[in-house]
Amino acid sequence: LFKRRDWQKLSDAERAAVPEAAQLGVIEDQLAIIAKTYDALLPLLKTTAATTRAGVLARFDALLWFLDSTDHPDARALLESCQRDLRRLWV
């Protein structure tokens, strides 16, 4: 949409007229639901210990979801590397 339709330059009415906009709206709605779910689960993730390998990796996934790569590129890269190491070691 940004490349083919200059999405950032379109008004709300023009965006609504673009056929792909409906698909984007569905995706944005789903992402909003996912974000709310993560927000609800975060307090539990902070206080509940993982009891399985999958649980440890899921905690990394959640942490990486919240850690913005533009704000903390080194921390994110290190966590991603640790997660890959664990996946490799736990085969």
C-alpha positions as CSV (number, residue, x, y, z in Angstrom):
1,L,0.0,0.0,0.0
2,F,2.8,2.4,0.7
3,K,4.7,1.6,-2.5
4,R,1.8,1.2,-4.9
5,R,-0.8,3.6,-3.5
6,D,1.2,6.3,-1.6
7,W,-0.8,5.2,1.5
8,Q,0.8,7.8,3.8
9,K,-0.5,10.6,1.5
10,L,-4.1,9.4,1.2
11,S,-6.9,10.9,3.2
12,D,-9.1,8.7,5.3
13,A,-11.8,8.7,2.6
14,E,-9.3,7.9,-0.1
15,R,-7.9,5.0,2.1
16,A,-11.4,3.7,2.5
17,A,-11.9,3.5,-1.2
18,V,-8.8,1.3,-1.7
19,P,-9.8,-2.3,-2.1
20,E,-6.8,-3.6,-0.1
21,A,-7.8,-1.3,2.8
22,A,-10.4,-3.8,4.0
23,Q,-7.7,-6.5,4.3
24,L,-5.5,-4.1,6.2
25,G,-8.3,-3.3,8.6
26,V,-8.8,-7.0,9.4
27,I,-5.1,-7.4,10.0
28,E,-5.0,-4.3,12.2
29,D,-8.0,-5.6,14.2
30,Q,-6.2,-9.0,14.7
31,L,-3.0,-7.3,15.8
32,A,-5.0,-5.2,18.3
33,I,-6.4,-8.4,19.8
34,I,-3.0,-9.9,20.0
35,A,-1.6,-6.8,21.7
36,K,-4.4,-6.9,24.3
37,T,-3.8,-10.6,24.9
38,Y,-0.1,-9.9,25.5
39,D,-1.0,-7.1,27.8
40,A,-3.2,-9.4,29.8
41,L,-0.6,-12.2,29.9
42,L,2.4,-10.1,30.8
43,P,1.7,-9.9,34.5
44,L,1.4,-13.7,34.6
45,L,4.6,-14.2,32.6
46,K,6.5,-12.1,35.1
47,T,5.3,-14.1,38.1
48,T,5.0,-17.6,36.7
49,A,8.0,-19.8,36.3
50,A,8.4,-21.8,33.1
51,T,8.3,-25.6,33.7
52,T,9.1,-26.8,30.2
53,R,11.4,-25.9,27.4
54,A,8.5,-24.6,25.4
55,G,7.6,-22.4,28.3
56,V,11.0,-20.9,28.5
57,L,11.0,-20.2,24.7
58,A,7.5,-18.7,25.0
59,R,8.7,-16.3,27.7
60,F,11.5,-15.2,25.3
61,D,8.9,-14.8,22.5
62,A,6.8,-12.5,24.8
63,L,9.9,-10.5,25.8
64,L,10.9,-10.0,22.2
65,W,7.4,-8.9,21.4
66,F,7.7,-6.0,23.9
67,L,11.3,-5.1,23.2
68,D,11.4,-2.6,20.3
69,S,14.5,-3.2,18.1
70,T,14.7,0.5,17.3
71,D,15.0,1.5,21.0
72,H,17.1,-1.5,22.1
73,P,18.8,-3.1,19.1
74,D,21.7,-4.6,21.0
75,A,19.5,-6.1,23.7
76,R,17.1,-7.5,21.2
77,A,19.9,-9.0,19.1
78,L,21.3,-10.7,22.3
79,L,18.0,-12.1,23.3
80,E,17.3,-13.4,19.8
81,S,20.7,-15.1,19.9
82,C,20.1,-16.6,23.3
83,Q,16.8,-17.9,22.1
84,R,18.4,-19.5,19.0
85,D,21.1,-21.0,21.2
86,L,18.5,-22.6,23.4
87,R,16.5,-24.0,20.5
88,R,19.7,-25.5,19.1
89,L,20.9,-27.0,22.4
90,W,17.5,-28.4,23.2
91,V,17.0,-30.4,20.1
